[in-house]
């Protein structure tokens, strides 16, 4: 009952967001479902949906759901002179903070990020298909400020079918190979794609704990 009420309350805002961000014929299907409490600021930017994403009603969700018992923040979507590419179904759960400035973020199909996820980009972030991200995870491809007059920024890459545990921090220049698992509360700050895929990574900073791991999620 609560979810149904949430849907009804959010419908006017959802309709507004679809027709503001998409072409008229794309917006008619309402591919984006957005919680009415989401604060959105878009300047000289564009959200691009693949044909798969555009063909599904509510295939892209902002600000709904997530693990129970976790306090959340307000939802924020801020795009400034940037591009957001969504290849298919994507769920950004409650408390999402998505801030893209002078950058591009590309996200694959079947993407899920749990409560209070933060994606801050000033360079480029690429995320593959079937990626699951836990709560309170931060992905940051720059220092967020200048050091000795320079803004340090490096691209982040996350391969297909990666599972990232809760409270992980992923910093600039990080690359996680496909099929890998990142343990909760880890700090990722380097390129692991030079190694084999299907790695178990963990620690502060991250190291390879195990190779040739496999994980299965029934939602995928």
C-alpha positions in Angstrom: 0.0 0.0 0.0 2.8 2.4 0.9 4.6 1.7 -2.4 1.4 2.3 -4.4 0.9 5.7 -2.6 4.5 6.6 -3.3 3.9 5.9 -7.0 0.8 8.1 -7.1 2.5 11.0 -5.3 5.5 10.8 -7.6 3.6 10.5 -10.9 3.3 14.3 -11.6 7.0 14.8 -11.0 7.9 11.7 -13.0 5.9 12.9 -16.0 7.5 16.3 -15.7 11.1 14.8 -15.6 10.5 12.6 -18.6 9.2 15.3 -20.8 11.9 17.7 -19.6 14.8 15.4 -20.2 13.7 13.3 -23.2 12.3 13.8 -26.7 8.5 13.9 -26.8 8.1 10.4 -28.4 10.6 8.9 -25.9 8.9 10.5 -22.9 5.5 9.1 -23.7 6.4 5.7 -22.4 7.7 7.2 -19.2 11.0 5.2 -19.1 12.2 7.3 -16.0 10.5 6.9 -12.6 11.6 9.6 -10.2 10.8 10.1 -6.6 9.1 13.5 -6.0 11.6 14.4 -3.3 14.5 14.3 -5.7 16.3 17.6 -6.3 17.4 17.9 -9.9 19.6 20.5 -11.5 20.6 20.1 -15.2 22.6 22.7 -17.1 23.8 22.2 -20.6 23.6 18.4 -20.1 21.8 15.4 -21.6 20.6 12.0 -20.4 20.9 9.4 -23.2 18.8 6.2 -23.0 19.5 3.2 -25.2 16.6 1.7 -27.2 16.3 -0.9 -24.5 16.0 1.7 -21.8 13.6 3.8 -23.8 11.3 0.9 -24.5 10.6 0.0 -20.9 8.2 2.0 -18.7 9.9 2.8 -15.3 13.0 0.9 -16.4 15.2 3.7 -14.9 14.4 4.5 -11.2 15.7 7.4 -9.1 15.2 7.5 -5.4 13.1 4.4 -4.6 13.7 1.3 -2.5 16.8 -0.1 -0.8 17.8 -2.1 2.2 15.6 -1.6 5.2 16.8 0.0 8.4 19.3 2.4 6.8 18.7 6.1 7.2 18.8 8.0 3.9 19.6 11.4 2.7 17.7 13.5 0.1 18.1 12.4 -3.5 20.2 14.7 -5.8 20.8 14.6 -9.5 23.2 17.4 -10.7 24.4 17.5 -14.3 26.5 20.4 -15.4 27.9 20.5 -19.0 27.9 16.7 -18.9 26.4 13.5 -20.4 24.7 10.5 -18.6 24.4 7.3 -20.7 22.1 4.6 -19.5 22.2 1.3 -21.5 19.2 -0.4 -19.9 17.5 -1.0 -16.6 19.0 1.0 -13.8 17.9 1.5 -10.1 19.4 4.3 -8.1 17.9 3.8 -4.6 17.0 6.2 -1.9 19.5 8.8 -1.0 21.3 8.8 -4.4 23.7 11.6 -5.1 24.6 11.8 -8.7 26.8 14.8 -9.6 28.4 15.0 -13.0 30.4 18.1 -14.0 32.2 18.6 -17.4 32.2 14.8 -17.7 30.5 11.7 -19.0 29.1 8.7 -17.0 28.2 5.5 -18.9 26.2 2.9 -17.1 25.4 -0.6 -18.4 22.2 -2.7 -18.3 20.9 -4.1 -15.0 22.6 -1.6 -12.7 21.7 -1.3 -9.0 23.1 1.0 -6.4 21.7 0.8 -2.9 20.8 3.6 -0.4 23.0 6.7 -0.2 25.1 5.8 -3.2 27.3 8.7 -4.4 28.7 9.0 -7.9 30.7 12.2 -8.4 32.4 12.6 -11.8 34.7 15.3 -13.2 36.5 13.1 -15.7 34.8 9.9 -16.8 33.2 6.9 -15.2 32.3 3.7 -17.1 30.3 1.0 -15.4 29.4 -2.3 -17.2 26.4 -4.6 -17.3 24.9 -6.4 -14.3 26.7 -4.4 -11.6 25.4 -4.4 -8.0 26.6 -1.8 -5.5 25.8 -1.8 -1.8 24.7 1.1 0.5 26.9 4.1 1.3 29.3 3.5 -1.5 31.1 6.5 -3.0 32.6 6.6 -6.5 34.8 9.7 -7.1 37.0 10.2 -10.1 38.7 13.4 -8.9 40.0 14.9 -5.6 37.0 17.3 -5.6 39.4 20.2 -5.2 42.7 21.5 -6.5 46.1 20.6 -5.0 49.0 23.0 -5.7 46.9 24.6 -8.4 45.9 21.4 -10.2 42.7 19.3 -10.3 43.7 15.7 -10.2 41.2 13.6 -12.2 41.5 10.0 -13.6 38.9 7.8 -15.3 37.2 5.0 -13.3 36.2 1.7 -15.0 34.1 -1.0 -13.4 33.6 -4.1 -15.6 30.6 -6.3 -16.2 29.0 -8.3 -13.3 30.9 -6.7 -10.5 29.5 -6.8 -6.9 30.7 -3.9 -4.7 30.0 -4.3 -0.9 28.6 -1.7 1.4 30.6 1.5 2.4 33.3 1.0 -0.3 35.2 4.1 -1.5 36.3 4.0 -5.1 38.8 6.7 -6.0 40.2 8.2 -9.2 42.1 5.9 -11.5 40.4 2.7 -10.1 39.7 -0.1 -12.5 37.8 -3.3 -11.4 37.8 -6.3 -13.8 34.6 -8.1 -14.7 33.2 -10.8 -12.4 34.9 -9.3 -9.4 33.8 -8.8 -5.8 34.9 -5.9 -3.6 34.6 -6.5 0.1 32.6 -4.1 2.3 34.4 -1.0 3.6 37.3 -1.4 1.2 39.3 1.4 -0.4 39.9 1.0 -4.2 42.5 3.3 -5.6 44.3 1.5 -8.4 44.0 -0.5 -11.6 43.3 -4.2 -11.1 42.5 -5.0 -14.8 46.1 -6.0 -15.4 45.3 -9.1 -13.4 42.8 -11.8 -14.2 39.1 -11.2 -14.0 36.9 -12.6 -11.2 38.9 -11.2 -8.3 38.0 -10.9 -4.7 39.3 -7.5 -3.6 39.5 -6.1 -0.1 41.3 -3.9 2.3 42.4 -0.3 2.8 43.8 0.1 0.3 42.5 -2.9 -1.7 44.6 -5.9 -2.6 43.8 -9.2 -4.3 42.5 -11.6 -1.7 41.5 -14.4 -4.1 41.4 -15.2 -7.8 38.9 -17.1 -9.9 35.9 -16.2 -7.7 32.3 -16.6 -8.9 29.1 -15.0 -7.6 25.5 -15.4 -8.4 22.6 -13.0 -7.8 19.1 -14.2 -8.3 18.0 -10.7 -9.4 20.2 -10.6 -12.4 
